[in-house]
Amino acid sequence: ISRYSTQKNRHNTPGQLEFKKFCRYCRKHTTHHEI
């Protein structure tokens, strides 16, 4: 599991964030979930 930090407004996005971002350890795009 790779760490990716971001800021989010809980009023605008009440659900969990999910990004398709590049994981430099896996060297491919993976889904980054909010922890």
C-alpha positions in Angstrom: 0.0 0.0 0.0 1.5 3.3 -1.1 0.8 6.5 0.8 -0.7 9.5 -1.0 -1.6 12.7 1.0 -4.2 15.1 -0.1 -6.7 17.6 1.5 -10.4 17.1 1.1 -13.5 19.0 2.2 -15.8 16.6 4.1 -18.9 18.6 3.2 -18.3 18.4 -0.5 -17.1 14.7 -0.5 -18.6 12.8 2.4 -17.6 9.4 1.0 -14.1 7.9 0.8 -11.8 9.2 -1.9 -10.5 6.9 -4.5 -7.8 7.9 -7.0 -6.2 6.2 -9.9 -2.6 7.3 -9.4 0.8 6.1 -10.4 2.5 4.0 -7.7 6.2 4.4 -8.0 6.9 1.2 -6.1 4.7 -0.9 -8.4 5.7 1.2 -11.4 2.0 1.2 -12.6 -1.3 2.9 -12.0 -3.2 1.6 -9.0 -6.3 2.7 -7.0 -5.4 4.8 -4.0 -8.1 4.6 -1.3 -8.6 6.9 1.6 -7.4 5.3 4.8 
